[in-house]
Amino acid sequence: MQCNIDSKGRRIRGINAVVLTATAAVAWWMDWPIWIAIVLGLGGLFSGFEALKGWCALRAMGIKTKY
């Protein structure tokens, strides 16, 4: 995997990861359906992975993203 996003894109994905993970924790705590917490948590983990590696899955597939 080659780095395909810049520092601004990494920052945006990092913030997204924190927000999704925190929302998953709130969903778990408030007894929302378990699948919602799982989907949010997995989304947060994947977004965190993208931020740490500097790699965007959509860009890797040829889709142009703003950041």
Helices and strands as residue ranges (DSSP letters): H 7-29, H 34-53, H 57-60
